Amino acid sequence: MKLSGLIAKPDGSIVRGQVTFTDRITALDAISDVGDDYILPGFVDLQVNGSHGIDVMDASADALATLSRHLAREGTTAWMPTAVTAPIEKIAQAHDSIATAFDNSNSDDSSDGAAILGMHLEGPFISPLRLGAHPKLNLEPRGDAFERVLEMRALRLITLAPELPGAIDAIRKLTARGVVVSIGHSNATFDEANAGIDAGARMFTHLFNAMRPLNHRDPGVIAAALAPSAAFAGIIPDGVHVHPAMLRLAFDARGRGGLIVVTDKVALAGTTGSEKIVGRARATIRDGAARLDDGTLAGSIISMLDGVRIMVEKAGVSIGDAAVMAATNPARLIGASDRGVIQIGARADLIVLSRALELKSVFIGGCQPN
């Protein structure tokens, strides 16, 4: 199979050329006389709480496979089902479904759905002061509950607050086990956040949201996320969770190499707007996002492509840089070095967009989903 057009490279540049592939990319050739379609690596979404009426916390392995198919049709070729704060038994049930879906995704040769990369656990080790839509079931990251989470085999990414008692030791233990730690739902000071990075944390969860506010005399966790460091900053570019001017500010601070686009989408995404329980209460779609009755944001309703469009059209980021943030960086963070890039030997997870950023084609492992 061959595709020609404007190819997004891992450094954010765009070149005219041709991609040749089977299940993997076998050749890249510079060709000047090509069309104007963009060829991008498939998007990698590290934070999906649900979509199309399917909630990760209640979903069976089969339902997660159905969700994978929905995501593939939006241009997302790999994703992490994201469990949220709940009683440990409920988290364990969600994990078991995700683990089964993960096994099936990696053993099945079908390219009909986005690959499941493991579980992102957002909580319960978060600040009681920054719960957002999460229920008041937060715990300190130590003791029996933490040890149980540490043993969950499909766990690949976890959000926690580094200021909690036991958190620094927990970050070290998780990192040693190969789990990526993301700082989020946190009331951390600047120094506490940096201590988390020093201990091994490598991401910030939905920058600006559920975090101690930025203050010029008390910079806090947001300043740590905006400062150069080894940790990526995840951001929800729906224009609601973060104003486009702040999206641009974050990009100017961290550049394409420091940001990760996530959707943080919930089960209401892709539906006609019927209500759902999200976290601690009922949520509905209002003013461009999922919200609790009191107006608290409970997640987004965008696709990764929607987020890329907003980064390009409203935050003024180039399409090449947006592709790095939506594909290359998230894959790199979790060690999936053969995903999220268009280079020889990488998986042929590709999407084709028109110059108007309309989705034209999706390829997963070189094949188009049905």
C-alpha positions in Angstrom: 0.0 0.0 0.0 1.2 3.5 -0.8 0.0 6.9 0.4 1.3 10.2 -0.9 0.8 13.7 0.4 2.0 16.0 3.1 3.7 13.7 5.7 4.0 14.7 9.3 7.5 13.9 10.6 8.4 13.2 14.3 10.1 16.6 14.6 6.9 18.4 13.7 7.9 19.3 10.1 5.8 18.5 7.1 7.3 17.1 3.9 5.9 16.1 0.6 6.4 12.5 -0.1 5.1 8.9 -0.2 4.7 6.3 2.5 4.9 2.6 1.6 3.6 0.1 4.1 2.3 -3.4 4.9 1.5 -3.7 8.6 4.6 -1.6 9.1 6.1 1.3 7.2 8.6 0.0 4.7 9.7 3.1 2.8 9.5 6.9 2.9 10.3 8.7 -0.3 10.5 12.4 -1.0 8.2 13.3 -3.9 7.3 16.8 -4.8 4.3 16.2 -7.1 1.8 14.9 -4.6 -1.7 16.0 -3.4 -2.5 18.2 -0.5 -3.8 15.6 1.9 -2.0 15.4 5.3 -0.7 12.0 6.3 -0.3 11.8 10.1 0.5 9.1 12.6 -2.7 7.7 14.3 -3.6 9.5 17.5 -2.8 7.9 20.9 -5.3 9.0 23.6 -4.1 8.3 27.1 -7.3 9.4 28.9 -10.6 8.0 27.8 -13.2 7.5 30.6 -15.8 6.5 28.0 -17.5 7.4 24.8 -20.6 6.6 22.7 -22.6 5.6 25.8 -19.9 3.2 27.1 -18.4 4.0 30.5 -15.1 2.4 31.2 -16.0 1.8 34.9 -18.9 -0.4 33.9 -17.8 -1.8 30.6 -17.2 -5.5 29.8 -14.2 -6.5 27.7 -16.6 -6.8 24.7 -17.9 -3.3 25.4 -14.4 -1.9 25.5 -13.7 -3.6 22.1 -16.8 -1.8 20.7 -15.5 1.5 22.1 -12.1 0.7 20.4 -14.0 0.5 17.1 -15.7 3.8 17.7 -12.4 5.5 18.5 -10.7 4.1 15.3 -13.4 5.7 13.2 -12.4 9.1 14.8 -8.7 8.7 13.9 -7.5 7.3 17.3 -5.5 4.2 16.7 -4.5 3.4 20.3 -5.9 4.4 23.7 -6.0 3.8 27.4 -9.3 3.0 29.1 -9.3 5.3 32.2 -10.7 4.2 35.5 -11.6 6.8 38.1 -11.9 7.1 41.9 -14.2 4.4 43.3 -14.1 1.7 46.0 -11.1 -0.5 45.4 -13.4 -3.5 44.6 -15.0 -1.4 41.8 -11.6 -0.4 40.5 -10.5 -4.1 40.5 -13.5 -5.0 38.5 -12.8 -2.3 35.9 -9.2 -3.5 35.8 -10.2 -7.1 35.1 -12.3 -6.0 32.1 -9.5 -3.7 30.8 -6.9 -6.5 31.3 -9.0 -8.9 29.3 -9.6 -6.4 26.5 -5.9 -5.5 26.5 -5.0 -9.2 26.1 -7.6 -9.6 23.3 -6.4 -6.4 21.6 -2.8 -7.6 21.5 -3.5 -11.2 20.5 -6.1 -10.5 17.8 -4.8 -9.7 14.3 -7.9 -7.6 13.6 -7.3 -4.0 12.7 -11.0 -3.1 13.3 -10.4 -1.2 16.4 -7.9 1.1 18.2 -5.4 -0.9 20.2 -5.8 -0.9 24.0 -2.5 0.0 25.7 -3.4 -0.8 29.3 -5.2 0.9 32.1 -4.9 4.5 33.2 -6.0 4.8 36.8 -7.1 8.4 37.6 -7.4 8.1 41.4 -8.1 7.2 44.1 -4.8 8.6 45.4 -5.8 12.3 44.8 -6.2 15.4 46.8 -9.5 15.8 48.7 -9.2 19.5 47.8 -9.1 18.9 44.0 -11.6 16.1 43.4 -13.3 17.8 40.5 -16.1 15.4 39.5 -14.6 12.5 41.5 -16.4 11.1 44.5 -15.1 11.6 48.0 -13.4 8.2 48.1 -9.9 9.4 47.8 -7.1 7.5 49.6 -3.5 8.0 50.6 -1.1 6.1 48.3 0.0 3.6 50.9 -1.3 0.6 52.8 -3.4 -2.4 51.5 -5.3 -0.4 48.8 -2.1 0.9 47.3 -0.4 -2.5 47.3 -3.4 -4.0 45.6 -3.3 -1.3 42.9 0.5 -1.9 42.5 -0.2 -5.5 41.6 -2.7 -4.8 38.8 -1.1 -6.3 35.8 -2.7 -4.0 33.2 -1.9 -0.8 35.0 0.4 1.4 32.8 -0.4 4.9 33.9 -1.7 6.4 37.2 -2.7 9.9 38.2 -1.9 10.8 41.8 -1.2 13.9 44.0 2.4 14.0 45.1 1.7 16.0 48.2 -0.2 13.2 49.9 1.5 11.2 52.7 3.4 8.3 51.2 3.2 9.7 47.7 6.9 10.1 46.9 7.6 6.5 48.0 4.6 5.4 46.0 5.9 7.2 42.9 9.2 5.4 43.2 7.5 2.0 43.6 5.2 2.5 40.7 8.1 3.7 38.5 10.2 0.7 39.4 7.3 -1.5 38.3 7.2 0.2 34.9 4.0 2.3 35.6 4.1 5.9 34.4 3.0 8.3 37.1 1.1 11.5 36.3 0.6 14.3 38.7 -3.0 15.4 38.9 -6.0 16.3 41.0 -3.4 17.9 43.1 -3.1 20.8 45.5 0.7 20.5 45.4 3.0 23.4 45.9 5.7 24.1 43.3 8.3 22.3 45.4 6.0 19.3 46.1 5.3 18.9 42.4 9.0 19.0 41.5 9.7 16.5 44.2 7.2 14.2 42.4 9.1 14.7 39.2 12.4 14.0 41.0 10.9 10.7 42.3 10.0 9.7 38.7 6.6 11.3 37.7 6.6 11.9 34.0 3.3 13.6 33.2 0.7 16.1 34.5 -2.9 15.2 34.1 -5.2 17.7 32.4 -3.1 20.8 32.9 -5.0 23.7 34.7 -7.9 21.5 35.7 -8.3 20.1 39.2 -5.1 21.8 40.2 -4.0 24.4 42.7 -4.4 27.7 40.9 -1.4 29.5 39.5 -0.3 32.5 41.6 2.8 34.6 41.1 3.8 34.3 44.8 2.7 30.7 45.1 3.3 29.2 41.7 2.1 25.7 42.7 1.7 22.6 40.5 0.7 24.5 37.4 4.0 26.4 37.3 5.8 23.1 37.7 3.9 21.7 34.7 4.7 24.8 32.6 8.4 24.8 33.4 10.9 22.7 31.4 11.2 19.2 33.0 11.2 15.5 32.2 7.4 15.4 32.6 5.0 16.0 29.8 1.9 18.1 30.5 -1.4 16.5 29.3 -4.0 19.0 28.2 -7.6 18.9 27.1 -8.0 21.2 24.0 -11.8 21.4 23.8 -11.9 25.2 24.3 -13.9 24.6 27.4 -11.6 23.0 29.9 -8.8 25.3 28.7 -9.3 28.6 26.9 -7.6 28.7 23.5 -5.3 31.6 24.8 -4.1 29.3 27.6 -3.6 26.5 25.1 -1.3 28.8 23.3 0.4 29.9 26.5 1.1 26.2 27.4 2.4 25.6 23.9 4.7 28.6 24.1 6.0 27.4 27.5 6.5 23.7 26.7 6.6 23.5 23.0 5.6 20.5 20.9 8.0 18.3 22.9 6.4 19.0 26.2 2.6 18.7 25.7 0.3 15.7 25.2 -3.2 16.1 23.8 -5.8 14.0 25.6 -9.6 14.0 25.4 -10.6 13.0 28.9 -13.8 12.1 27.2 -16.7 10.5 29.0 -19.6 8.2 28.0 -21.7 11.1 26.9 -19.3 11.8 24.0 -20.8 10.6 20.7 -24.3 10.5 22.1 -27.4 12.6 21.7 -26.9 14.0 25.2 -28.8 11.7 27.5 -27.6 12.0 31.1 -25.0 9.7 32.7 -23.5 9.2 36.1 -20.0 10.5 35.9 -17.8 10.2 39.0 -19.9 11.4 41.9 -23.1 12.5 40.3 -25.4 12.8 37.2 -23.9 14.6 34.3 -25.3 16.1 31.1 -23.9 17.9 28.1 -24.0 21.6 28.6 -22.0 24.4 27.1 -19.7 22.2 25.1 -18.7 19.6 27.8 -20.1 17.1 30.3 -21.1 18.9 33.5 -22.6 17.9 36.8 -25.9 19.6 37.9 -23.9 22.2 39.8 -21.9 23.1 36.7 -18.7 21.2 37.6 -16.9 20.0 34.6 -17.0 16.2 34.4 -15.1 15.5 31.2 -15.0 16.4 27.5 -17.1 15.2 24.6 -14.4 15.7 21.9 -12.5 13.3 19.7 -8.7 13.6 19.4 -9.2 15.0 15.9 -11.5 17.7 17.4 -8.7 18.6 19.8 -6.1 18.7 17.1 -8.3 21.0 15.1 -8.7 23.4 18.0 -5.0 23.4 18.6 -4.4 24.4 15.0 -7.4 26.7 14.3 -7.7 28.4 17.7 -4.4 28.1 19.4 -2.3 28.7 16.2 -0.2 25.5 16.4 1.0 23.9 13.2 -0.6 20.6 12.1 2.9 19.0 12.4 3.3 20.1 16.0 -0.2 19.1 16.8 0.5 15.6 15.4 3.5 15.3 17.7 1.4 16.2 20.7 -1.5 13.9 19.8 0.5 10.9 18.7 4.3 11.0 19.1 4.5 12.3 22.7 1.9 10.0 24.2 3.4 6.9 22.5 6.9 8.0 23.7 5.7 8.5 27.3 4.4 4.9 27.7 7.3 3.4 25.8 5.4 2.4 22.7 8.3 3.4 20.4 6.8 1.8 17.3 3.6 3.9 17.5 2.9 7.6 17.0 5.6 8.2 14.3 5.9 7.9 10.6 9.3 6.3 10.1 10.6 3.1 8.6 9.8 0.1 10.8 7.0 1.8 12.8 3.5 0.4 12.8 1.4 1.5 9.9 -1.1 3.3 12.1 -1.9 6.3 9.9 -4.6 8.8 9.2 -5.3 10.9 6.2 -6.8 14.4 6.6 -7.9 16.9 4.0 -6.3 20.4 4.1 -9.5 21.4 6.0 -8.6 18.7 8.6 -11.4 16.4 7.7 -10.8 12.7 8.3 -10.6 10.8 5.0 -8.9 7.5 5.9 -7.7 5.5 8.9 -5.1 2.6 8.8 -4.4 0.4 11.8 -1.5 -2.0 11.2 -1.8 -1.1 7.5 -5.5 -2.1 7.2 -8.6 0.1 7.2 -11.2 -0.5 9.9 -14.5 -1.8 8.6 
